């Protein structure tokens, strides 16, 4: 039996390959650029993955490739970027997958915000704006500042701006008119609060919370993800309230099967969705949960692909340790050379480990978002808080060196 991964998260292929093997399946990765997975594919336990390079943005080309493979059980949709492509290809090949209506809804940030607002699950509405042609007086109506301007289909914190007043909103829209967008431009409220992400698994409409992850963001006006720690422990009343809330949110959008990565804020008025992603969290959240819980959560991808109730829905989830991680960024644009100080991590508390996302020669064109990432630094601790302190201390030993 073959399981197709139409692209994947940068990390996690080795875990996924182990899960496929355990279930008697072969994992086939379709990718337009296999160098994205250099780290994972260099590991000895990924030599059984069949890698096929194809233009994964071309549904016709991907469909042709899959038709040549025998006994294809399912196509895994593991990313935001290719989630809609998966829907199209599944329909062509008669394969099951995510609920199309739910995916189309959550991948459109404008529709999602207003859907949640109309359902009583958000305090604010969103409005579409054409940044090339808009009436200044009309666009300012009903806008409270600060507000967020974003790409309706954006990912990786790209094309997200904050406007503190009308003049700045106009300037941002002018800037957005020349940006490379995945969707359209929407303006929505800026929610003041503390940002977290929630990893959940849903099977046939039943949802289980797997873990809560804290998130540290860069100072405004940018929205670059800086650090994470998990699993964050809450008291029983908070945990119960969060479970009830996420059940309501996912039911509201019709999300009935699969992992979901929901970014949200604790605000003075309760929980507020920032975005919902039909996958595990990015960076190294998947690996963090595997280590902290002592299980391979990627097995659920394969079990669901084979039509089985994931064991993760019912398994005990004892927290063995906390995991902290920091995204290591280039401090300036230019050509990346290397990281100094990795040798100094050996004896540091928390067993820090560096996962590279860039290799010597990578061109860094911006430092405003995740495209400036050089790697991810991991560390563990007795709690998520201790792990976060350990990883921040370890980060101080590293220096990103650019070519001169």
C-alpha positions in Angstrom: 0.0 0.0 0.0 1.3 3.4 -1.0 0.8 6.7 0.9 1.4 9.9 -1.0 2.7 13.0 0.7 2.0 16.0 -1.5 4.9 18.0 -0.1 5.3 18.0 3.7 6.4 20.1 6.7 10.2 20.7 6.6 10.7 18.3 9.5 9.0 15.1 10.4 9.6 12.9 7.4 11.6 10.3 9.4 8.8 10.0 11.9 6.3 9.7 9.1 8.4 7.0 7.4 8.6 5.0 10.6 4.8 5.2 10.9 4.3 4.1 7.3 6.6 1.1 7.8 4.9 0.1 11.0 1.6 0.0 9.1 3.0 -2.0 6.2 3.0 1.0 3.8 5.4 2.8 1.5 5.7 6.6 1.8 6.1 8.5 -1.5 7.0 12.1 -1.3 6.0 14.3 -4.2 8.0 17.6 -4.2 9.0 20.4 -6.5 12.2 20.9 -4.6 13.7 18.1 -2.6 16.4 20.3 -1.2 13.8 21.7 1.2 14.0 18.3 3.0 17.8 17.9 2.9 18.1 17.4 6.6 15.3 14.8 6.9 16.3 12.9 3.7 19.9 12.7 4.9 18.9 10.6 7.9 19.4 6.8 7.6 15.8 6.0 8.5 14.4 7.9 5.5 16.2 5.9 2.8 13.0 3.9 2.2 11.0 7.0 1.2 10.4 7.2 -2.5 11.0 10.8 -3.7 9.5 12.0 -6.9 10.3 15.5 -8.1 7.4 17.1 -10.0 5.8 20.5 -10.3 3.5 20.2 -7.3 1.7 23.4 -8.1 0.5 21.8 -11.3 -2.5 19.5 -10.5 -2.4 17.8 -13.9 1.3 16.8 -13.5 0.7 15.5 -9.9 -2.4 13.6 -11.0 -0.5 11.9 -13.8 2.3 10.9 -11.5 0.0 9.4 -8.9 -2.0 7.5 -11.5 1.3 5.7 -12.4 1.7 4.4 -8.8 -0.1 1.2 -7.7 -2.3 0.7 -4.6 -2.4 4.4 -3.5 -4.4 4.5 -0.3 -4.4 8.3 0.3 -2.8 11.6 -0.3 -1.6 13.3 2.9 -2.3 17.1 3.1 0.3 18.3 5.5 0.8 21.9 4.5 -1.2 25.1 4.1 0.2 25.8 0.7 -0.9 22.6 -1.0 -4.1 21.9 1.0 -6.3 23.2 -1.8 -4.3 21.2 -4.4 -4.9 18.1 -2.4 -8.7 18.7 -2.6 -8.6 18.9 -6.4 -6.4 15.9 -6.9 -8.4 13.8 -4.4 -11.6 14.6 -6.3 -10.0 13.6 -9.6 -8.7 10.3 -8.3 -11.7 9.4 -6.2 -9.7 9.4 -2.9 -11.0 10.6 0.4 -9.5 13.5 2.3 -10.5 16.6 4.3 -13.9 18.1 4.1 -13.6 20.4 1.1 -16.0 23.0 2.5 -14.1 23.3 5.7 -10.7 23.6 4.0 -11.9 26.3 1.6 -13.3 28.2 4.6 -10.3 28.1 6.9 -7.8 28.8 4.1 -9.6 32.1 3.5 -8.9 34.4 6.4 -11.5 36.9 5.4 -14.3 34.3 5.2 -13.1 32.6 8.4 -13.2 35.8 10.5 -16.6 36.7 9.4 -17.9 33.1 9.7 -16.7 33.0 13.3 -18.1 36.5 14.0 -21.5 35.6 12.6 -21.5 32.4 14.8 -20.7 34.4 18.0 -17.1 33.1 18.2 -15.2 36.3 17.3 -15.5 39.8 18.5 -14.6 41.4 15.2 -15.4 41.4 11.5 -13.1 41.5 8.4 -13.4 43.4 5.2 -11.8 42.9 1.8 -9.9 45.7 0.2 -8.4 46.0 -3.3 -5.0 47.6 -2.6 -4.7 48.7 -6.2 -8.0 50.6 -6.3 -9.8 51.7 -3.2 -11.8 54.7 -2.0 -10.0 56.2 1.1 -13.2 57.5 2.7 -15.0 54.2 2.3 -12.2 52.0 3.5 -11.9 54.0 6.7 -15.5 53.5 7.7 -15.9 51.1 10.6 -12.2 50.6 11.1 -10.9 50.7 14.7 -7.1 51.2 15.2 -4.8 49.5 15.4 -5.9 47.0 12.7 -4.3 44.1 10.9 -3.9 44.0 7.1 -3.1 40.6 5.7 -3.1 38.2 2.8 -6.3 36.1 3.0 -4.3 33.0 2.0 -1.0 33.9 3.6 1.4 31.7 5.5 4.7 31.9 7.3 3.9 35.4 8.7 4.4 36.9 5.2 2.4 39.9 4.1 1.0 40.8 7.5 1.0 44.5 8.6 -0.3 46.5 11.5 -1.8 50.0 10.9 -2.1 52.4 13.9 -4.1 55.0 12.0 -5.7 56.0 8.7 -2.6 57.4 7.1 -0.6 54.4 7.9 -3.4 52.1 6.6 -3.3 53.9 3.3 0.5 53.5 3.1 0.3 49.8 3.9 -2.4 49.3 1.2 -0.1 51.0 -1.3 2.7 48.7 -0.2 0.4 45.6 -0.5 -0.5 46.6 -4.1 2.9 45.6 -5.2 3.4 42.5 -2.9 3.3 39.0 -4.2 0.1 37.7 -2.7 -1.4 34.2 -2.4 -4.9 35.6 -2.0 -6.6 39.0 -1.5 -6.1 41.7 1.1 -8.3 41.8 4.2 -8.4 44.3 7.0 -9.5 43.0 10.4 -9.3 43.9 14.1 -6.1 43.8 16.1 -6.7 41.6 19.1 -4.7 42.4 22.2 -3.6 39.3 24.1 -1.1 36.5 24.6 -0.6 34.2 21.6 -0.7 30.4 21.9 -1.3 27.5 19.5 -3.4 24.5 20.1 -2.7 21.1 18.6 -5.8 18.9 18.2 -6.7 15.7 16.5 -10.3 15.1 15.2 -11.7 11.8 14.1 -15.3 11.6 12.8 -16.3 14.8 14.5 -14.7 14.0 17.9 -11.8 16.3 18.9 -9.0 15.7 21.4 -6.6 18.4 22.6 -3.1 17.1 22.3 -1.1 20.0 23.6 -1.0 23.8 24.2 2.1 25.6 22.9 3.3 29.1 24.0 4.5 31.4 21.2 6.8 34.4 21.5 6.6 36.9 18.6 8.9 39.7 17.5 8.1 43.3 18.5 5.5 45.1 16.4 5.2 46.1 13.6 6.4 42.6 12.5 4.9 39.3 13.3 7.9 37.0 13.1 7.6 33.8 15.3 10.6 33.8 17.6 10.2 31.0 20.2 7.9 28.2 21.4 7.5 26.0 24.4 5.2 23.0 25.0 3.3 21.5 26.5 1.9 24.4 28.5 0.0 23.2 31.5 -3.3 24.8 32.6 -5.5 24.4 35.7 -8.5 22.2 35.2 -11.1 25.0 34.8 -9.0 26.6 32.1 -8.3 23.3 30.4 -12.0 22.4 30.4 -12.9 25.8 29.0 -10.3 25.5 26.2 -11.5 22.0 25.2 -15.1 23.3 25.0 -14.1 26.3 23.1 -12.1 24.5 20.4 -14.9 21.9 20.0 -17.2 24.8 19.2 -14.8 26.4 16.8 -14.0 23.3 14.8 -17.6 22.2 14.7 -18.5 25.7 13.5 -16.2 25.5 10.5 -17.1 21.8 9.8 -13.6 20.4 10.5 -14.4 16.8 11.3 -11.2 14.8 10.6 -7.4 15.4 10.9 -4.9 17.3 12.9 -5.5 21.0 13.4 -3.1 23.8 14.4 -5.2 26.7 15.8 -3.4 29.9 16.7 -5.4 31.9 19.2 -5.1 34.6 21.8 -6.0 34.7 25.5 -7.7 38.2 25.6 -9.5 40.0 28.4 -12.8 38.9 26.7 -11.9 35.3 26.2 -10.3 33.2 23.5 -9.9 34.7 20.0 -9.0 32.7 16.9 -6.1 34.1 14.8 -6.0 31.3 12.2 -6.8 27.6 11.8 -4.5 25.4 9.9 -5.4 21.9 8.7 -2.2 20.2 9.8 0.3 19.8 12.7 2.1 22.9 13.8 5.1 24.0 11.8 8.6 24.7 13.0 9.4 21.7 15.2 6.1 21.4 17.1 5.5 17.9 15.9 8.9 16.7 17.1 8.5 18.6 20.3 5.3 16.7 21.0 6.8 13.3 20.1 9.6 13.9 22.6 7.5 15.4 25.4 4.9 12.7 25.2 7.2 9.8 24.3 5.1 8.7 21.3 5.2 9.1 17.5 2.2 11.3 16.9 2.9 11.0 13.1 1.4 7.5 13.2 -2.0 9.2 13.3 -1.5 10.5 9.7 -1.0 7.0 8.4 -3.8 5.5 10.5 -6.3 8.1 9.3 -5.1 7.5 5.7 -5.9 3.8 6.1 -9.4 4.6 7.6 -8.5 3.6 11.1 -9.4 5.5 14.3 -6.0 7.0 15.4 -4.6 5.4 18.6 -3.8 9.0 19.7 -7.5 9.6 20.2 -7.5 7.3 23.2 -3.9 6.8 24.3 -2.7 8.2 27.7 -0.6 11.4 27.3 1.8 11.6 30.2 4.1 14.6 29.9 7.6 13.3 30.2 9.4 16.7 29.7 9.0 20.1 28.3 10.5 21.3 25.0 11.6 24.8 24.2 12.6 25.9 20.7 13.9 29.1 19.2 14.0 30.0 15.5 17.5 31.2 14.7 17.3 34.0 12.1 19.8 35.9 10.1 20.2 39.4 11.5 20.8 40.9 8.0 20.1 40.2 4.4 22.8 38.7 2.2 24.3 35.2 1.6 24.4 32.9 4.6 27.7 31.3 5.5 27.6 29.2 8.7 26.7 29.1 12.4 29.4 29.7 15.0 29.2 28.1 18.4 27.5 24.8 17.8 30.4 23.0 19.5 29.6 24.9 22.7 26.2 23.3 23.0 27.5 19.9 24.1 27.6 20.5 27.9 24.8 23.0 28.1 21.8 22.1 30.3 18.7 20.9 28.4 20.6 18.9 25.8 20.3 21.6 23.1 20.2 20.4 19.5 20.3 22.5 16.3 18.1 21.6 13.3 19.3 23.5 10.2 16.8 25.0 7.8 19.4 26.8 5.6 22.7 25.7 4.1 25.7 27.7 3.2 25.0 29.9 0.2 21.3 30.5 0.9 20.3 34.1 -0.1 18.5 35.9 2.7 16.3 38.6 1.1 14.3 39.7 4.1 14.6 39.5 7.9 10.9 40.5 8.5 9.5 37.0 8.5 10.2 33.2 8.5 12.1 33.4 5.2 15.1 34.6 7.2 15.2 31.3 9.2 18.6 29.6 9.5 17.6 26.8 11.8 15.7 25.8 14.9 17.4 25.3 18.3 15.8 22.8 20.7 16.2 22.2 24.4 14.4 20.2 27.0 13.5 20.8 30.7 11.3 19.5 33.5 8.6 21.9 32.3 7.9 24.0 29.2 9.0 27.0 31.2 12.4 25.5 32.2 12.9 24.2 28.6 12.3 27.7 27.3 14.9 29.2 29.7 17.4 26.5 28.7 16.9 27.2 24.9 17.2 30.9 25.3 20.5 30.5 27.3 21.8 28.1 24.7 20.9 30.5 21.9 23.3 33.1 23.3 26.2 30.9 22.3 25.4 30.9 18.6 26.2 33.5 16.0 24.9 33.6 12.4 27.7 34.4 10.0 27.0 35.9 6.6 29.4 35.8 3.7 31.3 39.0 3.0 
